[in-house]
Amino acid sequence: MMNRDRIAGVIWFFFGAAVFYGSWTMDRLASQNINPLTVPGLLPGLLGAGMMVMALVLISRRSIGRATSVMGVTPAEEAGTNWKRLLASWTLCVAFAGILLGRGLPFWLLAAGFVFVHVLVLEDRHRIEGRSFLRRSTEAALIAAATSAAVTYLFQNLFLIRLP
């Protein structure tokens, strides 16, 4: 039986496959002695492969309609809150990439701030009951710092991309 997750998984899989294929067919610039780690199609290829892997996870997941979640939330309630979380995530992404990025603040600081706010805003309310705001903020700050450092390092040192 195909539920929404499986249908979305199939769509994402084919989109990821198209991205991967497109990156594979890009010019490798071998005639210009380009370092293989900096070829134009490397990052899109990795992203396409990642999309396909995550799509397979969606396709293979157990149907959410067969059981309620651990906290007793029905699938209908979960679907209702997911739209609010999706809109919040979308807004944060547009603010980060569409408005703030490249406007003077260093990338590592913007990335850390983005992840910090994202974690705090999108935390599952059922999982944070009984945890203080200080603890949640500290955890979000640690996740944000680690993510920002890792992304900045990978892009600057592995992919040799100059970040704003």
Buried (B, 14 or more C-beta within 10 A) or exposed (E): EEBEBBEEBBEBBEBBBEBBEEBEEEEEBEEEEEEEEEBEBBBBBBBBBEBBEBBBEBBEEEEBBEEEEEEEBEBEEEEEEEEEEEEBEEEBEEBBEEEBBEEEEEBBEBBBBBBBBBBBEEBEEEEBEEEEEEEBEEBBBEBBBEBBEEBBEEBBEEEEEEBE
